[in-house]
Amino acid sequence: MKLLNPFGRVQKGIDDDRLAAAIAVVSAHDAELAGSTPVWFGGPLEGDVRQRYMAVGYLAAPDSGLEEGRAYVVDVRSGHVIWRRPIEHRADLPRSVTALGT
């Protein structure tokens, strides 16, 4: 028996809006991205019960002027980047609130 979540589509839309907001914050605050169009990926952090933070990132694309990949955690409510690190793989993106301490 398969159970369906009637709020699944609503939650997906909310996460998409939060992801777009996080990318906009990073793009506005990181001068290295001027003139670049990275391929973004990311999502919400596990353990974020207030749904305040989003992890976003992109991988290096030397042909697009991005010599190094980066990961960010954005507070989408305040519009601040609270964490920024270089990354090499999608798996390097933080997945939970507790991963930010490492």
Number of C-alpha atoms within 10 A of each C-alpha: 3 4 5 7 9 8 8 10 10 11 12 11 11 13 17 15 12 22 23 16 18 28 22 14 18 21 16 12 14 10 9 10 14 11 9 12 13 17 10 14 15 23 19 22 21 15 12 13 9 6 16 14 28 28 25 24 27 23 20 18 15 10 7 11 15 17 11 13 19 21 25 23 27 27 20 21 12 10 16 15 19 11 14 16 13 16 18 14 14 16 8 14 25 25 17 16 17 12 11 14 7 5
